[in-house]
């Protein structure tokens, strides 16, 4: 039995996540037959699995939920908001019970009472209701008989579904076009548009009142018809005409919805992939040593040197590909990492007496597994902060003219070589003036220094250690030690945190994390006697421009590149020298590296471009950790250490 | 302009939206004998179709669009006088 428990826990979490997704889909569209079927299957499977363990209470509750969903699928009951709330409560409770099984191997004593309460809630929903969208398999209604008779020749073959759509008279004012909705029905065979009464005389016609009923017949499956009419389902009757195809395939066969077959996933121990990743890193360093060797013997054996260089280049390409392939294996969809958020958000919001809707987007975005594992805690902390300090209580929101529920969105997307996760709320925003005041009060900064910060920099004060502006330290988000911990974790993962906020409107925190946690594509550049690595991700383009084109502008320099004026800085100056005010040395051509800042592209003068390499960038540690502008280090083939620069930080 | 008068025929061109129903109605009241040219029509909002159904004008040129041709034109033809 013990062997089965870990496997069960993993499977149960996935089923709960699936059911949550399906219930969310049903909340958006109560007629979504595929979501209903999927939710039913997930709950049915959960019910079966819990039966293996000592989880009788969970089994009973899941069985009741399964019955409820079955009645809805059969059409004898329509889905209401109350039903959805009960099902969500059931899934949350099951998730909590899974936690208990994971921690203690048993359900809590309260389980039976909780199950009884849930079952009573569901029984209260019992009884069919005469909903307009119910399927009535008995004698056809008069309108349908007339329709079938009038268009008998146009019916065609196969199972048919008929609809009668009576749009509300004022539907045009709501922006509905019933004809467009009907035109989107697949495989339409018959359409009738009839006025409710005789047509008025033309000069008495009010063109913006909807005065007609649309009836029709389609050969598409019932579920598709319901889907096409889902936004107006309350104005529609749908009737199956011929005996319908078997409504539900038995659960032992393939799912009704034509989902693309998914390759059976392989469960692999993460440590094995880590070992592969380390191996790739070592290959890179070893290969880079070959390039160095070639340089050494170039003078005495130029031909051999050339061949070694060629071999090195081929190997470099192959190892780069291998590194990316290993990274790919470690890529997981970020969805599961975000899965536990909805329930936690519900619980935290309830505890705070706030009402919040959580939207999650970009769940398919892929991210390195090691990052996904470490991401949840910081994300949760940011979410807690938003709920605690960001979203206002309903009364305050109402007075501010905002809707009662706060809106929290967590959205993941890929941007080049990075994954960006944005947590945004429509709450009170962060007052940079208040942050400055608190920073001074707590001795984090002197008054003049605080005043010298611009608003964007002042917002970043929340990441300073020990910083908490909460007037009452709440049990929810703790003693304000959180945000600096978030920054530490994200930077350790090779990422960055940005924050923006508008007082009264809300805030957004953006985490930027590398896509490839193993290898980073770097361009080596020369600056004076030194070489530095620049992540290719941060380079828009490289250019060689005639030096005369770089001209002084105000207190700096600029040049025109592709019809855009681009500010020009020198890397030497960014790294600690002073920005030269005179034009550069009489070199005829200046090499520029163009990078994108938040505002505009910026050109950076370097003395030369070197090779592009795939490097294993180790995050900075020790003394280097405090040097701003350095992202990390990588080992070159000759054994030397290459500093990898963080351009956005350098330029800021 | 999606609704206009062209030598005694009312032309409905392109996508006709809900507002066009009012324009069409005014034109039809002004031109009691005008027929309807749907040759360049790609879409009709239901409000526009209502006006056409109530007015019962002859179709001077049929539409190329399949949905209009296969479903709306027959509906217009069946509308009781």
Boltz contact constraints between the chains, C-beta under 6 A:
constraints:
  - contact:
      token1: [A, 172]
      token2: [B, 18]
      max_distance: 6.0
  - contact:
      token1: [A, 172]
      token2: [B, 47]
      max_distance: 6.0
  - contact:
      token1: [A, 177]
      token2: [B, 45]
      max_distance: 6.0
  - contact:
      token1: [A, 177]
      token2: [B, 46]
      max_distance: 6.0
  - contact:
      token1: [A, 178]
      token2: [B, 46]
      max_distance: 6.0
  - contact:
      token1: [A, 179]
      token2: [B, 46]
      max_distance: 6.0
  - contact:
      token1: [A, 183]
      token2: [B, 67]
      max_distance: 6.0
  - contact:
      token1: [A, 191]
      token2: [B, 71]
      max_distance: 6.0
  - contact:
      token1: [A, 193]
      token2: [B, 75]
      max_distance: 6.0
  - contact:
      token1: [A, 199]
      token2: [B, 54]
      max_distance: 6.0
  - contact:
      token1: [A, 202]
      token2: [B, 29]
      max_distance: 6.0
  - contact:
      token1: [A, 202]
      token2: [B, 55]
      max_distance: 6.0
  - contact:
      token1: [A, 203]
      token2: [B, 29]
      max_distance: 6.0
  - contact:
      token1: [A, 205]
      token2: [B, 54]
      max_distance: 6.0
  - contact:
      token1: [A, 207]
      token2: [B, 21]
      max_distance: 6.0
  - contact:
      token1: [A, 207]
      token2: [B, 22]
      max_distance: 6.0
  - contact:
      token1: [A, 207]
      token2: [B, 25]
      max_distance: 6.0
  - contact:
      token1: [A, 207]
      token2: [B, 47]
      max_distance: 6.0
  - contact:
      token1: [A, 207]
      token2: [B, 51]
      max_distance: 6.0
